[in-house]
Amino acid sequence: MVEAFDSRQAYRADFAVTTASWLWHHTHVGEADARSRVRVARALRSLPLAADALAGGEVSWQHVRRIAPVVGYLADTLDELPRLEKTLVDFARENTPDDLTSLVQAAGEAAGVGESAAEREQRRLAQRSFTTTTALDGWRHVTGLLSPEVGDLLEQVLTGLSSPVPGMDGAPDDRTAAQRRHDALADAIGMVADLDTVPEVNGSRPRLTLIADVATIRSEDPAWAARSPLASLLTRSLGPATLELLTCDAVVTPLLTDGLGVPLAEGRAKRFVTSAQLKALKARDDGCIVPGCDRIRLEAHHVIPWSQGGLSDVSSYVLFCKRHHHIAHEDGWTVEPDPDRPGLYQLRPPDARPPIRARHTIDRDPGSTTPIW
């Protein structure tokens, strides 16, 4: 249908300048989606097998969208197109669109007839991309195409950082593999952000500005919520657990606003753990204090939450890995002094179970001494 509409230039009847602009305006699809649909429709003119398979319901639009680029790959050698098209359509009938992607990419690599290896490499390099788009709720969608070298490096990093992490009490990690890889990416980015070599942006290191109105802090709906059908989309309550985690060990500038977004007060940006304090913590804890955890990405956790008046001296902190730091705040685990070991700590579950003895340097190396602060 799009192909016929485009070939007749029917969009001109509505004073549109292209088929893509007509689709975007009248069908309310995104601009990128509209352009993609037109590209595929035009490619199908040279792909009769794919067009017939799509019309007959044998393959999906997503299959055809992945097959379409082969027309561009073989623009100078169209005598090869029918054979390749048949191979791809036959494969598409039995496999998912994602499975088809690698086969199409291989076809593109092999189709560089008349290209030198350097020209082919340059063409592929020009296609590299990485884009993030922000949704209404603040989450970001990621799309892109990575070079083999960057992709391999990313895979190695994520694999190394995404192994399961047991809970505070040794319970199995309940995150999916995809969730663990997301968290591994967060760990990797955090490691880089901690380096002194990270370039400054507008004169300062990367930091977080926490902008929230009073209603959000209190987990209440703003005054306008009752009048707006978009309230469920546009309101985001961070909740006390997330607020405590954000202000526990980061560079944070709290900015408090009223219901109209007018600033009421701005806090002072502060890195709550200095490098000297971190060295002292490592001397006492030598890693995440949860027994059995050997993660190397460590964060300082306030024994008494900073938002509740917790101090920023060494004795007010313990070391958690990022995963256990998140669990502590989300599930309500607390850290308290170990009555049997002055200067050390124990972990109290959110339920009525007895506390768990935290693991410090002296537990890892019985011959060591415990710093007294």
N, C-alpha and C positions, 0 to 999 in steps of 0.2 A: 504494500500500500504506500509506504514512504517512497519507494523507488519510483512508482508511477506518478505520485504527486510531484516528486522532484524533477523527473524527466519532462513533465508537461509545464514546469515552472508555474504551477497553480498558485503558489504563494503570492504571485504578483497581483492576483485578484483582490487580495486584502492589503495591498500596499506594503507588503513585507519585501525585504531585499534578498532574503535567502530562505531555503527550506528550514534550515536550523533555527533562524530567528522566528519563523512562523510557528514551529513546534514549541519553542520556548514560551512564546506568548500565549498560544491558544491551548496547549495541553499541560502547561505548568510543570514540565520537566525541567531539570537544571540545564544550564547552557552547555556544560560539558557533555551531558547525556544527549542533548539534542544534536550536537555536532557528531557525536559518536554514531548515533542512529543513521544520520545522513551518510557518513562515510561507509558504514556497513551496507546500507541500501545500494549505494553506487557500486561497491565491490561485488555485490551479488549479481550484477549484470554480467560479470565475467565468471561467475561461479554457479552454473545452472544446477549442478548436483546438490550443492549446499542449499540453494533456494528451494529446490523440490523437497529435500529432506526437512527443511524448516516448515514448509507449507503442509507437509504430511504429518507433522508432529513427531518425526523420528529423532530430531535433534532440537535443542532449545535455542533461544536467542543468544544466550551466553556462549553456546558452542560456536554459533555463526560469527559472533563478535570476535572470537579468537581466531577463526579461520580467515577472516577478511584480510588481514595484513599480508597474506601470501601474494595477493594481487600486486602489491607494491614491491614485494621482494623479487617477483618474477616479471616486472614490467618490461624488461628488455629480452626476456626469453619465454614468451607466452606459450611456446610449443611444449614447455615442461609443465604448464599449469594444470591441464586435465588430469595427468597422472598423479600429481601431488594432491590435487583436490579430492580425487577418489580415495586416496590413502587417508587423508584427514577426515573425510566424512564417514568412512567405514569405521575409523577409530572412534569418532564422536558418538556413533550409535551405541557403543558398548562401554563408554567411559565418561567420567565427569568432565565439566569444562576445565577444572583445574588440572586434571591429568592431561588434557589436550594442550595446555599452554606450553609445556616443555617441548612437545613434539613440534609445535608451530615455531618456537624459538630456534630449534635445531634446523628447521627448514630455512629460516631466514639466514642463519649462519652459513648454510651450505649453498645458498642461492646467490652468493656474491660473484656471479659470473662476470669476468672482466675486471674484477677488483683485485688489487694487490692485497697482501695480508695487512699491510700498514693502513691502507684505505678502509678495509673492512673493520679493523680495530678502531680507527678514528670514528667511523660511522656509528659503531656500537657505543663508543664512549660518549658521543654526543647525546645519546638517549638516556644517560644516567639521570636520576631524579630522586628527590625525597621531599615530600610535602606533608604538612599537617594542617588539618582544618578543625576548628573548634565548634563543637555542638552547643546547643542552648544551655546544657547543664555543666559546661566547662570541660567535659571529656573531649579528647582529641582523636580524630580518625587519621590513620597513617596510610599513605600510598606512596609507591615509588618503584624504582628499578635500580638495583644495586649491581655494580660490576662484580664479576666472579671473585676478585681479590677481596673487595669489601664485604661481600656476602659470606665468604669463607671465614673471614676474621670475625664478623658478627656472630656467625654460628658457633665458632670456637668459644667466644666470650660467653654467649648465652648458655651454651652447654655446660661450661665450667661453673657458672653461677646459679644454675636453675635446679640443682639437685634437691630432692625433698628435704624439708627441715621439720623434725618432730616438734610437737607442741611442748609447752612448759613441763607437762607431766609425762612426756614421752609418747603421747598419742600420735598416730600417723598424720602426716601432712595431708590436709583435705583439699588443697588447691589442685586444680587441673593442670595438665602440662602447659597449656596456653597461659594460664594465670601465673605459673612459676616463671615462664619466659618473660612475661611482662615485668614481674618483680625483679628478675635478673637484669633486665634492661635498666630499671630504676637504679639498681645497685651500681651498674657500670657507669651510668651517667653521674651518679653521686661521687664515685671515685675520681672521675675526671674533674668534677666541679671543686673537689677538695684541693686540687693541685694549685700551686702558686703560679704555674705557667698559663692558667686559663686567662684569656684576654679580658680586659675590663670592658664593660658596656656602659657608655655614658658616664665614665669616670668611676665606676664601682664594680666590685665583683658580683657575680650572679647572686641574687638574694630574692626573698619572697616578701611581697607586701600583702598582708592579710587585710582585705577590705570587707567589713561586715557591719550590718546595721544591728541595732539593739535587739530587734525581734529575732533576727537570725541567731545571734548569740544565745538567746533564751529558747531557741527552737520553737518560736511562735510564728504564726502567719502574719505578714505585714498587713497594715490597715486596708490596702487596696485589693487584697486577695479575694475578698468576698464579692468584689465588683468585676473581677476579670476572669474569663474562662481560661486564660493562660497561666493562672497562678501555679498550677501543678508543674508547669514547665519552667517557669521563670524564677521560682523560689528554690533556694538551696540552703537547707539547714545543715551546718557543718556538724553540730552536735558536740558535746563536751569532750568525747574521746578524741575526735579529729583535731579539735582546737588544742588540746593538751599535747598531742603528738606534734603538731606544727610548731608549737612554742617550746618544745622540750630540748631540741638540739638542732638549731638552724639559725640562719640570719633572717630575722623576721622584723618587719615594721608593722605593728598593729595599727590599723586606721579605722576608728569607730565612727559610724554615720547614723543619722536619724532615718526615719522611714522614707524621706525624700532624697536620700543620698548626700545630705549636707554633712560634711565632716564635723564631728563633735570633739574628737581628741585623737592625737597621733602619738603613738609610742615611739621609743627610741630603738633604732636598730642595734642589736647587740649579738655578738657571737658568744654564746653562753659557755663554751668550753674553749679555753686557750690551748695552745700547743703544749705548754708546760703542764697544764692540768691533765691533758690527755696522756702524756707520758707517765704521770703519777698514777693515773687510773690503770694504765696497762701494767705498771709494776705491781699493783695490788690484785688486779683481776686476770690479766694475761689472756683476755678474750671474753667472749660472751659468757655471762655468769650462769646460764642455763646448763645444767648437767648434760653432757653428751653432745653439745653443740661445738662445732669447730669452724664456723663461718668466720671469714676474715674481714668482712665489711662491718665495722663496729660503729655504734652511736652511743653517746652518753645519755643516760636516762635520769631524770630527776626523781629521787626517792620520794620527796614531797613535790607535787607538781608545781611548776613555776607559776601557773595561773592561780595557785592557792597560797602563794607566798614562799615557795621553795627557794632556798638560797642557791648561789652559784659558786660555792666553794667545793673543793674536791670531795669532802666527806658527804656531800649531798648528792653525789652521782654514783651510778654503777654502769658497767658496760653491757650493752645488749647488741646482738646482731640486728640488722634491719628488720628481719622477719619477726624475731621475738619481741623487738621493740613495738612493732605494730600489734602483735597479739596481746602484749601487756596492756596497751591502752584500749584496744577494742573489746577484750574479754574481761577486763577489770582485775587483772592480777596486780598485786601490790608488793613492793619491796620494803622489808622492815629489818631492823637490826637483829642479828642472831644472838639470842640471850646467852648461848654457850660459847660464843666466839667474839669477844669485843673487837669492834672495828670491821667486822664482816657482816654478811647479810643472809637472809632467807627469803624465799618467794612464797607468798600466801595466795592460794587459789581463790577465785571469786565465790566458791561455794564453801561448805563446811569442812572440807578435807583439811588434814593437817598441813602445815607449811613444808616446803621442800628446801633443803639446804642448798644455797647457791654455791657455785664452784668458783673459787678464786685461785690465785697463783699458788698458794700453799697447798691446795688440793691437787693441782697438776704436778707440783714439784714439792714434795714434803720437806725437802731440805732447805726451802726458801724461808724468808722471814716476812712477817706481815707488817706493812707500814702503819704507823700510828699517827693519825691526824686529829 
